[in-house]
Amino acid sequence: MPNDNNASENSRRPTEAEREVLLSAVGVPDLFLKARPDQIDHRRFQEALLAGGGFFYGPTGGGKSHAAAAILYGRILGYGHTRYNPLADAGCPVAAFAFDARWVKVPLWLYDCRQKFKQKHTPDSVRELICPGLLVLDDLGAEKVTDWVDEMLYLVVDGRIEANKPIITTTNLTPQELGERNPRLASRLLTQPRVYFGGEDKRLKGD
């Protein structure tokens, strides 16, 4: 007969503390490590949570990045993006749980790409963002617009759409503004559930 004890040992969920370590390891800023899906009171957010992706837009401080981190937290809890390796479970959550996700701050990612190119490195920066099961593009639109920037972002987004991999985008741009700025990018990103986050700046209110 199967050993139930062994089965449970070989399939466990990460603890609360381990989940926050996993979020940090994929790039989620410390500010959003406490984000949880049940904190987001928004009907359309539930659609994004189920889809695993979304286009989150609205003014600064509306809670877009917080919501994106909440979805990543939800994926850790059993939406198919976390794999447990009991052989590597020796007190290191990143080794024990393979969480297939990536969070990037768009302006910072583009800056890093430029620096690597200047140093004549040949990193496969685009493919690194196509491969993860789930990708967060945080603060899209804060970058300076150039043909090179538009091409880099298009390659990432188009590659993920063709691979049928979800994207969570946070931006101050409205869908119309994104469409006017980069129609090819907009036509792909706007296939994800659109969720508007408005209201007062929560950072200024201290929420």
C-alpha positions in Angstrom: 0.0 0.0 0.0 1.2 3.6 -0.6 2.8 5.4 2.3 0.6 8.4 2.9 3.3 10.0 5.0 5.7 9.9 2.1 3.1 11.3 -0.2 2.6 14.3 2.0 6.3 14.8 2.4 6.7 14.8 -1.4 3.9 17.3 -2.0 3.6 20.2 0.4 2.7 23.9 0.0 5.2 26.6 1.0 4.6 28.3 4.3 3.7 32.0 4.6 7.3 33.0 5.1 8.5 30.8 2.2 5.9 32.4 -0.1 7.4 35.8 0.6 10.9 34.5 0.0 9.7 33.1 -3.4 8.1 36.4 -4.3 11.2 38.3 -3.5 13.3 35.8 -5.5 11.4 36.4 -8.7 11.8 40.2 -8.3 8.8 41.4 -6.4 9.7 44.6 -4.4 9.7 44.4 -0.6 6.8 46.9 -0.6 4.5 44.3 -2.1 5.5 41.1 -0.4 2.4 41.2 1.8 0.0 41.5 -1.1 -2.8 38.9 -1.0 -5.6 38.2 -3.5 -8.3 38.6 -0.8 -7.2 42.2 -0.3 -8.2 43.3 -3.8 -11.9 44.3 -3.8 -12.4 44.5 -7.6 -14.7 42.3 -9.7 -12.5 42.4 -12.8 -9.5 41.5 -10.7 -11.0 38.1 -10.2 -11.0 37.6 -13.9 -7.3 38.5 -14.1 -6.6 36.2 -11.2 -8.2 33.2 -13.0 -6.6 34.1 -16.3 -3.2 34.6 -14.6 -2.7 37.9 -16.5 -4.1 41.4 -16.9 -3.7 44.9 -18.1 -3.8 47.0 -14.9 -4.0 50.8 -15.6 -4.8 54.0 -13.8 -3.2 56.9 -11.9 -0.2 56.6 -9.6 -0.8 55.0 -6.3 -4.1 53.2 -7.3 -2.9 49.8 -6.3 -1.9 48.3 -9.6 1.5 46.9 -8.5 -0.1 45.6 -5.3 -2.7 43.7 -7.3 0.0 42.3 -9.6 1.9 41.0 -6.6 -1.3 39.5 -5.2 -1.7 37.5 -8.4 1.8 36.1 -8.1 1.0 35.1 -4.5 -2.1 33.4 -5.8 -0.1 31.4 -8.3 2.2 30.1 -5.6 -0.9 28.7 -3.9 -1.5 26.1 -6.5 -2.4 27.6 -9.9 0.3 25.4 -11.5 3.3 27.6 -11.4 5.1 26.2 -8.3 6.8 22.8 -8.3 8.1 21.2 -5.1 11.4 19.3 -4.9 11.6 17.4 -1.6 15.2 16.5 -2.3 16.2 20.1 -2.3 14.1 21.0 0.8 16.8 21.9 3.3 15.6 25.2 4.6 16.0 27.1 1.3 12.5 27.9 -0.2 14.1 29.0 -3.6 15.7 25.6 -3.9 12.7 23.6 -2.6 10.1 25.3 -4.7 10.6 26.2 -8.4 8.3 29.2 -8.9 8.0 29.9 -12.6 7.5 33.6 -12.7 9.4 36.9 -13.2 8.8 40.5 -12.1 10.6 43.3 -13.9 10.4 47.1 -13.5 10.3 48.1 -17.2 12.5 51.2 -17.1 15.1 49.4 -14.9 15.1 46.4 -17.2 15.7 48.6 -20.3 18.4 50.5 -18.5 20.2 47.2 -17.6 19.9 46.0 -21.2 21.5 49.2 -22.4 24.4 48.9 -20.0 25.1 45.3 -21.1 25.1 46.3 -24.7 27.5 49.1 -24.0 29.8 46.7 -22.3 29.6 44.5 -25.4 27.9 41.7 -23.5 25.4 39.7 -25.6 22.7 38.8 -23.1 19.6 37.1 -24.3 17.5 39.6 -22.3 14.4 39.2 -24.4 14.3 35.4 -24.2 14.8 35.6 -20.4 11.4 37.3 -20.2 9.7 35.1 -22.7 10.6 31.8 -20.9 8.9 32.2 -17.4 5.4 30.9 -17.0 4.2 34.2 -15.7 5.6 37.7 -16.3 4.9 41.0 -14.6 5.8 44.2 -16.6 5.6 46.8 -13.9 5.4 50.5 -14.7 5.2 50.3 -18.4 5.1 53.7 -20.0 7.6 55.3 -17.5 10.4 54.7 -19.9 11.6 57.1 -22.5 10.1 56.3 -25.9 12.6 55.3 -28.6 12.4 52.9 -31.6 14.8 50.6 -29.7 12.6 50.6 -26.6 9.4 49.9 -28.6 11.2 47.0 -30.4 12.5 45.4 -27.2 9.1 45.5 -25.6 7.4 44.3 -28.7 9.7 41.3 -28.9 9.0 40.3 -25.3 5.3 40.7 -25.5 4.9 39.1 -28.9 7.1 36.2 -27.9 4.9 35.5 -24.9 1.6 35.8 -26.7 2.8 33.4 -29.4 3.9 31.0 -26.6 0.5 31.5 -24.9 2.0 32.7 -21.7 0.2 35.3 -19.6 1.5 38.8 -18.8 0.5 41.2 -16.1 1.1 44.8 -17.1 0.9 47.8 -14.7 0.9 51.2 -16.3 -0.4 54.8 -16.0 -1.3 54.7 -19.7 -4.9 54.2 -20.7 -5.5 51.6 -23.4 -6.1 54.4 -25.8 -2.8 56.1 -24.9 -0.9 52.9 -25.3 -2.6 52.3 -28.7 -1.5 55.7 -29.9 2.0 55.2 -28.7 2.6 51.7 -29.8 -0.3 50.0 -31.7 1.5 46.7 -32.1 2.2 46.4 -28.4 -1.3 47.5 -27.5 -3.0 45.0 -29.7 -1.2 42.2 -27.9 -1.3 43.4 -24.3 -4.9 44.4 -24.5 -5.9 40.7 -25.1 -5.4 40.3 -21.3 -8.3 41.3 -18.9 -8.3 45.1 -18.4 -8.6 46.3 -14.9 -8.8 50.1 -14.0 -7.4 51.1 -10.6 -8.5 54.7 -9.7 -9.0 56.7 -6.6 -6.6 58.7 -4.4 -2.9 57.9 -4.3 -2.7 55.3 -1.5 1.0 56.1 -0.9 0.1 59.7 0.0 -2.8 58.6 2.2 -0.5 56.2 4.0 -2.7 53.1 3.3 
